[in-house]
Structures are given as C-alpha cells and as structure tokens.
Amino acid sequence: MKKFFGFLLSIIMFSCAHPHDRFQTNGISNGDVSRKDCWQDGNSPTTLQLMRNFLTKPLEADLKRDNYIQTFGCAYEEIELEENAIQAVHRAILQSLRNRRVEVRDDLLSLLQSKPPRPDNLTREYTIYINLPLADNQVKVASYQVKILDIEIAHTIESPVTILVRIATRFKHPEDHYQAIPVSLEKSAFIKVLEKAEAVLNLTEKGKIEQIYQLLNRDKRGKTPKRPLTLSQLSFADTFSLIDEFNPTKKYPAIFLGKGIVMGLTPKHGAIVFKFGEERLYGLRLDLKKFERLTNEFEEFKYQAPETILQCLFIKSSLRKPAALPVNY
C-alpha cells in the first residue's frame, strides 16, 4: 500500500509539471523503433548541419557600408511554421543586441506576433527601441532597424518546418552608431548551444551518463546557474538524484531531457530513458530536495530537445524496461 501511494504521488507531481514539458508517445511510427541512430533519419540533415552552412553567407556590401551587422537564428520547436519563424527571428535579434551590449525596450515577441515573419511575407523590416548606455551610467533611447534578409524553411531531423533566418541590424541614426560600436560580431551563439545539446543527446543514446556530467562540468565560466526548485522549473540537462527505495542511503544520477523525459542510472538495468513516474519500476524515487543546473546555456537560450529525438531515445530504452507497467500508462 505504501508503494502504491508513492507511485500515485509521482504521477500527481508529473501532472502538475509545465504542460509544455509533457511527452506524448501516441502516434509514434514503427520507423522510430528501428532507427539505429536517433540522429539519422533517411537523407534528412540536422538543423545544426544546415546552420553551419547558412552562417557562411556574407553580408551584402551595401548593407555593410551602411553600418549594418548580420546575425542568424533558427527554430524547430513548434509544429507551426509561423511560430518557428517568430522564434528564429527573435533569436537573431537577441544575438544582435548581445553583440552591441544593448537592451531592448519593446516586448519583442509581441511585436513579432503582431507582424509575424513568414517565408511568403512581404513585410521584412521592423523598428524597435533600445536602451543605449552612455557615460556616467546614463541611458539614451535609440531606434534600431531590423531587416530580414533570408527566411528559409527546411525539413530536418528535428522538424519538417525548421526555420533558418538571416537578419541585418543597425542604429537608425548614425550618431547612435558611433556612440555604440559593436563589441562582438558573433553570428549565432545558439549554434554552440545546439552543438552541446547534440553531444548530450548522443551520449544519452549510448547510455553514457557519467560522460554527460563531465561535459556539463567542463565549462564553469559565467554566472553561477540558478538552481531549479521544482519539477516545473527544470530545463534541459538539469540534474538530480534517484533514491533507492530499499536502501535510501544509495543514490543514482539522473538528467532531465524535456517533456517529462529523464535519463537515469538504475541498479540492474544501467542507464535508461524513461518518463517521470517510471522510476518506480526500478525501485527508485525522485530526490525532490536537490535539483542542480550545471550550465546556464540551455535555460538562457530556451533550448528544447527535439521531440523526434526524445521519442527515439524513449522507445529504444523501452525495449529494455521491466514489464510491470505498459509503455503508455
């Protein structure tokens, strides 16, 4: 009876988690089961592969002469083309603002949602307002121009409606430009996030949980990550422990992947990818007292693991799970 109530509590906690983090396994094709490598699916490229090539595009000479800089963005997380386009442009604009070390005054997402960018949309220009730092801790409001140069749709492993975006940005008034010379010409910091995330997911597929911890611990630069306090605050690659119900002093490492999916080390089955609640199948329970975030990158850039990859990882692990509960309980 005690175990039953413990299991019920796990299900309740999962149901209270953020709805976007729930994972749906309905409608998974048989092809997902047979994929030997979750990052290979026919001739489809990854978003990262396309973006590496996309970043080689040079800024047009006339725009460079007019003090524009170019930055890039991409998105695949949503099923709607328009939503991915908005996210991709949003990431590209934020990269431009980071390069110039200025802060936007507008609600960027609301602006883009009111005039959504699409591959077939003729409206490709926006004017936003930013805070331009001056001497003696003063701030000036300045106009900032955004031109969408390229907005392309692609079929990738992550999504059939992946969006790639190239933008050019500048201060509207020349005097503002000369007061705030770009401190960086980074094209897309999000690329580094995609690279690290793909490394984490590749190691997940191989069950190399210790190597994932080493990868996440490798770079300790930047601000100390904010520790998540609840299940709903977990972000990709946040870590925690699983407690052995029969020996509470023994704990096993676990990593959150997104949509209610976890990879955890189990006593008898090694590293397994499973849904919140399924830890009970292995005689384990969640340690809710201490979640850890080893890096800020994934939360800062709102990274989400591709659902198609999570589905593949989950199903491959399902073949090694105990049969006490069905896959879709």
C-alpha positions as CSV (number, residue, x, y, z in Angstrom):
1,M,0.0,0.0,0.0
2,K,2.9,2.4,0.9
3,K,4.5,1.8,-2.5
4,F,1.1,2.4,-4.3
5,F,0.7,5.8,-2.7
6,G,4.3,6.6,-3.5
7,F,3.7,5.8,-7.2
8,L,0.5,7.8,-7.2
9,L,2.4,10.8,-5.8
10,S,4.9,10.6,-8.7
11,I,2.0,10.6,-11.2
12,I,0.4,13.7,-9.5
13,M,3.7,15.5,-9.5
14,F,4.2,14.9,-13.1
15,S,0.7,16.0,-14.0
16,C,1.4,19.3,-12.2
17,A,4.5,19.9,-14.3
18,H,4.5,22.5,-17.0
19,P,2.3,21.3,-19.8
20,H,4.9,22.0,-22.4
21,D,7.2,19.5,-20.7
22,R,4.8,16.6,-21.1
23,F,5.8,13.9,-23.6
24,Q,3.3,12.3,-25.9
25,T,4.1,8.8,-27.2
26,N,0.8,8.4,-29.1
27,G,1.2,8.1,-32.9
28,I,4.9,7.0,-32.9
29,S,5.7,5.2,-36.1
30,N,7.4,1.8,-36.3
31,G,10.2,3.5,-38.0
32,D,11.2,5.2,-34.8
33,V,11.8,1.8,-33.2
34,S,14.1,0.6,-36.0
35,R,16.3,3.7,-36.1
36,K,19.8,2.6,-35.0
37,D,21.0,6.2,-34.6
38,C,18.4,8.7,-33.4
39,W,20.3,11.5,-35.3
40,Q,19.9,9.7,-38.6
41,D,16.6,9.5,-40.5
42,G,16.9,8.9,-44.2
43,N,18.5,11.8,-46.0
44,S,17.3,14.5,-43.6
45,P,20.0,16.8,-42.3
46,T,20.1,18.2,-38.7
47,T,19.3,21.8,-38.0
48,L,22.9,22.2,-36.9
49,Q,24.3,20.9,-40.2
50,L,22.2,23.4,-42.1
51,M,23.0,26.3,-39.8
52,R,26.8,25.7,-40.2
53,N,26.4,26.2,-43.9
54,F,23.9,29.0,-43.5
55,L,26.4,31.0,-41.4
56,T,28.8,31.3,-44.3
57,K,26.6,33.7,-46.1
58,P,28.4,37.1,-46.3
59,L,26.6,40.4,-45.6
60,E,25.8,42.4,-48.7
61,A,28.4,45.1,-49.4
62,D,25.8,48.0,-49.5
63,L,24.4,47.0,-46.1
64,K,27.9,46.6,-44.6
65,R,28.7,50.1,-45.9
66,D,25.5,51.4,-44.2
67,N,26.7,50.2,-40.8
68,Y,24.6,47.0,-40.7
69,I,25.8,43.9,-38.9
70,Q,24.3,40.5,-39.6
71,T,23.2,37.7,-37.2
72,F,21.4,34.4,-37.6
73,G,18.7,32.4,-35.9
74,C,16.8,29.1,-36.2
75,A,13.9,27.3,-34.7
76,Y,12.2,23.9,-34.9
77,E,10.4,23.5,-31.6
78,E,6.8,24.2,-32.7
79,I,4.6,22.4,-35.2
80,E,3.5,25.7,-36.8
81,L,5.7,27.3,-39.4
82,E,4.8,30.8,-38.2
83,E,5.7,30.1,-34.6
84,N,9.1,28.8,-35.6
85,A,9.7,31.8,-37.8
86,I,8.9,34.1,-34.9
87,Q,11.3,32.2,-32.6
88,A,14.0,32.2,-35.2
89,V,13.8,35.9,-35.9
90,H,13.6,36.6,-32.1
91,R,16.8,34.7,-31.5
92,A,18.6,36.5,-34.4
93,I,17.6,39.9,-33.0
94,L,18.6,39.0,-29.5
95,Q,22.0,38.0,-30.9
96,S,22.4,41.4,-32.5
97,L,21.5,43.1,-29.2
98,R,24.0,41.0,-27.3
99,N,26.7,41.9,-29.9
100,R,26.1,45.6,-29.2
101,R,25.5,45.1,-25.5
102,V,22.2,47.0,-25.5
103,E,18.8,46.1,-24.1
104,V,15.5,46.2,-25.9
105,R,12.7,48.4,-24.5
106,D,9.9,46.7,-26.5
107,D,8.3,43.3,-26.0
108,L,10.0,41.7,-29.0
109,L,7.8,38.6,-29.0
110,S,4.6,40.6,-29.0
111,L,5.9,42.8,-31.9
112,L,6.8,39.8,-34.0
113,Q,3.5,38.1,-33.2
114,S,1.6,41.2,-34.3
115,K,3.5,41.3,-37.6
116,P,4.7,37.7,-38.0
117,P,7.6,36.9,-40.3
118,R,7.0,34.2,-42.8
119,P,8.8,32.9,-45.9
120,D,5.9,34.3,-48.0
121,N,5.5,37.5,-46.0
122,L,6.5,40.7,-47.8
123,T,6.9,42.6,-44.5
124,R,10.6,42.1,-43.7
125,E,11.5,45.2,-41.7
126,Y,11.0,46.2,-38.1
127,T,12.0,49.2,-36.0
128,I,12.5,48.6,-32.3
129,Y,13.7,50.8,-29.4
130,I,16.6,50.0,-27.3
131,N,18.4,51.5,-24.2
132,L,21.8,52.8,-25.4
133,P,24.3,53.1,-22.4
134,L,26.1,56.4,-22.2
135,A,28.8,57.7,-19.9
136,D,28.1,58.3,-16.2
137,N,25.5,55.4,-16.1
138,Q,23.1,57.3,-18.3
139,V,20.9,55.7,-20.8
140,K,19.6,57.0,-24.1
141,V,16.6,55.6,-26.0
142,A,17.6,54.8,-29.6
143,S,15.8,53.5,-32.7
144,Y,17.1,50.1,-34.0
145,Q,16.4,48.9,-37.5
146,V,15.9,45.2,-38.4
147,K,15.9,43.8,-41.9
148,I,15.1,40.1,-42.6
149,L,17.4,39.1,-45.4
150,D,16.7,35.4,-45.6
151,I,14.0,33.3,-44.0
152,E,14.0,29.7,-45.2
153,I,12.0,26.6,-44.4
154,A,13.7,23.3,-44.3
155,H,12.9,19.6,-43.5
156,T,15.4,18.5,-40.8
157,I,15.6,15.6,-38.4
158,E,14.2,17.9,-35.8
159,S,11.2,19.2,-37.7
160,P,9.6,19.4,-41.2
161,V,9.1,23.1,-40.6
162,T,12.6,24.1,-39.3
163,I,13.2,27.8,-40.0
164,L,16.6,29.4,-40.7
165,V,16.9,33.2,-40.6
166,R,19.5,35.8,-41.5
167,I,19.0,39.4,-40.5
168,A,20.8,42.7,-40.7
169,T,20.5,45.3,-38.0
170,R,21.8,48.9,-37.3
171,F,21.0,52.0,-35.4
172,K,18.6,54.2,-37.3
173,H,20.6,57.4,-36.6
174,P,24.3,57.5,-37.4
175,E,25.2,59.3,-34.2
176,D,23.9,56.4,-32.2
177,H,26.0,54.0,-34.2
178,Y,29.2,55.9,-33.4
179,Q,28.3,56.0,-29.7
180,A,27.8,52.2,-29.6
181,I,30.4,50.5,-31.8
182,P,29.7,46.7,-31.9
183,V,31.7,44.8,-29.3
184,S,31.1,41.5,-31.0
185,L,30.4,40.1,-34.4
186,E,29.3,36.7,-33.3
187,K,26.9,35.3,-35.8
188,S,24.9,33.0,-33.6
189,A,25.7,31.9,-30.0
190,F,22.8,29.5,-30.3
191,I,24.9,27.3,-32.6
192,K,27.2,26.5,-29.6
193,V,24.1,25.5,-27.6
194,L,22.9,23.2,-30.4
195,E,26.4,21.6,-30.5
196,K,26.5,20.9,-26.8
197,A,22.9,19.7,-26.7
198,E,23.5,17.3,-29.6
199,A,26.6,16.0,-27.7
200,V,24.4,15.4,-24.6
201,L,21.7,13.6,-26.6
202,N,24.3,11.4,-28.4
203,L,25.8,10.4,-25.1
204,T,22.2,9.7,-23.8
205,E,21.7,7.3,-26.7
206,K,24.8,5.5,-25.7
207,G,23.9,5.5,-22.0
208,K,27.0,7.5,-21.1
209,I,25.6,9.4,-18.1
210,E,28.9,9.9,-16.4
211,Q,30.3,11.5,-19.6
212,I,27.4,13.9,-19.8
213,Y,28.2,15.1,-16.3
214,Q,31.8,15.6,-17.3
215,L,30.7,17.5,-20.4
216,L,28.4,19.8,-18.4
217,N,31.0,20.4,-15.7
218,R,33.7,21.2,-18.3
219,D,32.9,24.9,-18.7
220,K,32.4,26.9,-15.5
221,R,32.7,30.4,-16.9
222,G,29.9,32.9,-16.5
223,K,27.3,33.4,-13.8
224,T,26.6,30.7,-11.3
225,P,23.5,28.8,-12.6
226,K,20.2,29.4,-10.8
227,R,19.2,26.2,-9.1
228,P,15.7,25.0,-10.1
229,L,13.4,24.3,-7.1
230,T,10.6,22.3,-8.6
231,L,9.9,19.9,-11.4
232,S,8.2,22.6,-13.4
233,Q,11.4,24.7,-13.3
234,L,13.6,22.0,-14.8
235,S,15.4,22.9,-18.1
236,F,17.2,20.6,-20.5
237,A,20.3,18.9,-18.9
238,D,19.4,19.8,-15.3
239,T,20.5,17.1,-13.0
240,F,19.1,15.4,-9.8
241,S,19.3,12.1,-8.0
242,L,17.2,8.9,-7.8
243,I,17.0,7.3,-4.4
244,D,17.0,3.6,-3.9
245,E,13.7,2.8,-2.1
246,F,15.2,-0.3,-0.4
247,N,18.5,1.5,0.5
248,P,17.8,5.2,0.9
249,T,21.4,6.0,1.5
250,K,22.2,4.9,-2.1
251,K,21.5,7.4,-4.9
252,Y,21.8,7.3,-8.7
253,P,22.4,10.2,-11.1
254,A,19.7,11.4,-13.4
255,I,19.4,14.1,-16.2
256,F,16.3,15.9,-17.3
257,L,15.8,15.9,-21.1
258,G,12.5,17.6,-21.5
259,K,8.8,16.9,-21.9
260,G,8.8,14.7,-18.7
261,I,11.6,12.5,-20.0
262,V,14.6,11.6,-18.0
263,M,17.8,9.5,-18.3
264,G,18.7,7.9,-15.1
265,L,21.1,5.2,-13.8
266,T,19.3,2.2,-12.4
267,P,20.6,-0.6,-10.2
268,K,20.0,-3.5,-12.5
269,H,19.4,-2.1,-16.0
270,G,22.1,0.6,-16.3
271,A,21.2,4.0,-17.9
272,I,17.6,4.1,-19.0
273,V,15.5,6.8,-20.7
274,F,12.1,6.9,-19.0
275,K,9.1,9.2,-18.1
276,F,8.6,10.7,-14.7
277,G,6.8,8.1,-12.6
278,E,8.5,5.1,-14.3
279,E,11.4,5.3,-11.8
280,R,9.2,3.2,-9.6
281,L,9.7,0.3,-12.0
282,Y,13.3,0.2,-10.9
283,G,12.7,0.5,-7.1
284,L,13.7,4.2,-7.2
285,R,12.1,7.5,-6.3
286,L,12.9,11.1,-7.1
287,D,15.0,13.2,-4.8
288,L,12.9,16.4,-4.8
289,K,15.2,18.3,-2.4
290,K,18.1,19.0,-4.7
291,F,17.9,19.8,-8.4
292,E,21.1,21.1,-10.0
293,R,21.8,23.2,-13.1
294,L,25.4,22.8,-14.2
295,T,25.3,25.3,-17.0
296,N,23.2,28.4,-17.8
297,E,23.3,28.0,-21.6
298,F,20.2,25.9,-22.2
299,E,17.9,27.9,-20.0
300,E,19.3,31.2,-21.3
301,F,18.6,30.3,-24.9
302,K,15.3,28.5,-24.1
303,Y,16.7,25.3,-25.7
304,Q,14.3,22.4,-26.1
305,A,15.4,18.9,-27.1
306,P,13.7,17.9,-30.4
307,E,10.6,15.7,-29.7
308,T,11.5,13.3,-32.5
309,I,14.9,12.6,-30.8
310,L,13.2,12.2,-27.4
311,Q,10.7,9.7,-29.0
312,C,13.5,7.7,-30.5
313,L,15.5,7.6,-27.2
314,F,12.5,6.7,-25.2
315,I,11.4,3.8,-27.5
316,K,14.9,2.4,-27.7
317,S,15.1,2.3,-23.9
318,S,11.6,0.8,-23.7
319,L,12.8,-2.4,-25.1
320,R,15.0,-2.9,-22.0
321,K,12.4,-1.8,-19.4
322,P,10.6,-4.1,-16.9
323,A,7.1,-5.2,-18.0
324,A,5.4,-4.2,-14.8
325,L,3.7,-1.2,-16.5
326,P,2.7,-0.6,-20.2
327,V,4.7,2.0,-22.1
328,N,1.7,4.4,-22.2
329,Y,0.4,4.1,-18.7
